[in-house]
Amino acid sequence: MSKVPSITLNNGVAMPRLGFGVWQVDDEQATTAVGQALDAGYRSIDTAAIYGNEAGTGKALAASGIDRDELFVTTKLWNADQGHDATLRAFDTSLAKLGLEYVDLYLIHWPLPSRDTYLDTYKALEKIHADGRAKAIGVSNFLPEHLERLLGETSVVPAVNQIELHPQFQQGAARAFHARHNIVTEAWSPLGQGKGLLADPTIAQLAAKHGRTPAQVVLRWHLQLGNVVIPKSVTPSRIAENIDVFDFELDDTDLTALAGLETGSRLGPDPAAFDVV
Ligand code: NAD
């Protein structure tokens, strides 16, 4: 079982560089899948209030018997709960569902710029952080312009921005912005949701060259770029495959080939416009 190395966040907290995502996994299935991921060696789990599986995730965490301080649990505040007081209430609900006394990372799920509530929301996250109930706080789907505002008007620099990122949508400008401000880039849909990306001939070629699978090549690419990744699978063999990426290295030619896969197209919504609550 390969051990996952950590990255140190801007507040000194260690975060595993690879975790397990549970979007579109129902509550009951989450207990099984998270249990399998923990057995396979994952220690970081990425859930969200809107996924509806915090309780199922929490059950698996409790059943695992793994010490709390070896786990890294992320959850996210849903859009409907933005605003200072609503955020504090939503956080209590998430914590109760997870059955935890604290989370390791709490994120604002989307910026919702049209509503203009993310500053107040973030200030509630700062309180949660100050109270020790989230070891680190951050955001998701924030564009550099939203981060600029947070940096100007709040005190705690977000530890993480979790954004859509995969070889077909590489987010060069966002990654450079994060690096300048000591914010870790966490890639969601790191495998491009499986779909076309894993069938790409360039990736197939690199997989053959290294004796690895396409998913492993893509995850290795992320890690070499410095991204934190949270691939999802509910298939035990894939769960194991996706964490087995710490004993090979892509070379410069491989990285150049992968850089050529950028399409500029997102799979998910544009954060500037997304305002579903
Ligand atoms: P992903 O890129 O991790 O792809 C998952 C899909 O790829 C699986 O459903 C499966 O079909 C396929 N797959 C996984 N492993 C494979 C393997 N080894 N070989 C072949 N196919 C494989 O997509 P995702 O679930 O969208 O993203 C991962 C996680 O990111 C989510 O579970 C969630 O935790 C997070 N996420 C966050 C946001 C956000 O707005 N913050 C949005 C989407 C996802």
Boltz pocket constraint, residues with backbone or C-beta under 6 A from the ligand:
constraints:
  - pocket:
      binder: B
      contacts: [[A, 20], [A, 21], [A, 22], [A, 23], [A, 24], [A, 46], [A, 47], [A, 109], [A, 140], [A, 141], [A, 162], [A, 163], [A, 187], [A, 188], [A, 189], [A, 190], [A, 191], [A, 192], [A, 193], [A, 194], [A, 195], [A, 198], [A, 213], [A, 215], [A, 216], [A, 230], [A, 231], [A, 232], [A, 233], [A, 234], [A, 238], [A, 239], [A, 241], [A, 242], [A, 268]]
      max_distance: 6.0
